[in-house]
Amino acid sequence: MASPSQPAAEDPRRVRQAWSVLIVSTLAFTVCFMVWMMFGIIGIPIKKMLDLNSTQFGLLTAMPVLTGSLVRVPLGIWTDKFGGRIVLACLMAVTVPAIWMMGYATQYWHFLTIGLFVGLAGGAFSVGTPYVARWFPKNRQGTAMGVYGAGNSGAAVNKFVAPVILVAFGWAAVPHVYAAIMLGALILFWFFSYSDPSHLVASNVKFSDQLKALKDPKVLKYCQYYSIVFGGYVALALWMVQYYVGEYGLDIRVAALLAACFSLPGGVLRAIGGVLSDKYGAHSVTWWVMWVSWICLFLLSYPQTDFTILTVNGPSTFHIGLNVYVFTAIMAVLGVAWAFGKASVFKYISDDYPGNIGTISGIVGLAGGMGGFILPIMFGALMDWTGIRSSAFMLMYGVVWVSLIWMYWTEVRRTDVMTGEGAAPTAR
């Protein structure tokens, strides 16, 4: 029997259960995220088939993100009340028929409607985050949530798997294969996960009591941070394959492979972000993430430019622009930064709201998901309006400025950013 100072997670049997829960939950989340990002690949032939403009394509890719975002708050609350195992299993089961039906869609409204139901898979994050966190002691919760959050790499898995299926069998085969994968992941999750009644919120706690945390201004700040590191990640993961195809004239398989250089580190390295957040504090990690993002987005924003200068020897024309290799390298750095940032934001939450992680993570996750919904539509609208593909990065650059200013005024002015000393209580 563990003493009060030693969490029950130190019991060998419980440690095995905790790691089993973490592994199968991360697998389930990876599959859910892969399904959630499906339109980033199959949307390209669908766009050609339906003759969609960039704004319509942005709406198509973003539609699953809308549902996955809106359900995050209720799913977080239900996880606190009923337990993550049953909620996540039910969520995965509900999405299987919708994923399968996607292969039979023929009209634009078909894709939008079915996409809403497929998007439920995106709500898995708000279920799994509090579910796995409660299986670990407080000093390892950042790491546990970071490992689970590495399931974001499903966006990269999608870029490896979907193009191969698409080229070999056509786009309609992709949702059929994904439905089978989701069903298999559901079976594995159910047989290798566990429930712990002590993780549930007391039955006398009402939903309205849990939602009182919305009055806390810190929650709004964390929502802003997450709308960049997660919302921006989702939006660019959906947008980058068609960006490579349009900007550099690449084949869809090559474009997907290069786009994975952003998606893969942006998902897998989230676990490292959790470790760093546990060691250095959420504040320090998030601050540096925002500055790296600012630099990367500044470079990515500059469009391909030709200009002529009149010299003593006559006109001289110069070209400024990122070639595909430099572009991909900068995107990879941005993906790493956002991976760390996604973990550090949730470290803030586990520090500040240990008894209400499900609800708060649902609220913050909703903000991030809504960023992932709104941004692709804005990317498409800006491209239709300006004709400049890099306008997507210009928009993100401006959003990062907002977070930097907000963070400076509320945290940095009274914090040593190298050590975290003197910070608000969240920077521990």
Secondary structure, DSSP 8 states (H G I E B T S, - for coil): ---TTS-GGGSHHHHHHHHHHHHHHHHHHHHHHHHHTTHHHHHHHHHHHHT--HHHHHHHHHHHHHHHHHTHHHHHHHHHHH-HHHHHHHHHHHHHHHHHHGGG--SHHHHHHHHHHHGGGGGHHHHHHHHHHTTS-GGGHHHHHHHHHGGGGHHHHHHHHHHHHHHHH-TTHHHHHHHHHHHHHHHHHHHH----GGGS--TT--HHHHGGGGG-HHHHHHHHHHHHHTHHHHHHHHHHHHHHHHHH---HHHHHHHHHHHHHHHHHTHHHHHHHHHHH-HHHHHHHHHHHHHHHHHHHH---EEEEEEETTEEEEEEE---HHHHHHHHHHHHHHHHHHHHHHHHHHHHH-TT-HHHHHHHHHHHHHHHHHHHHHHHHHHHHHH--TTHHHHHHHHHHHHHHHHHHHHTGGGS-TTT-TT--TT--
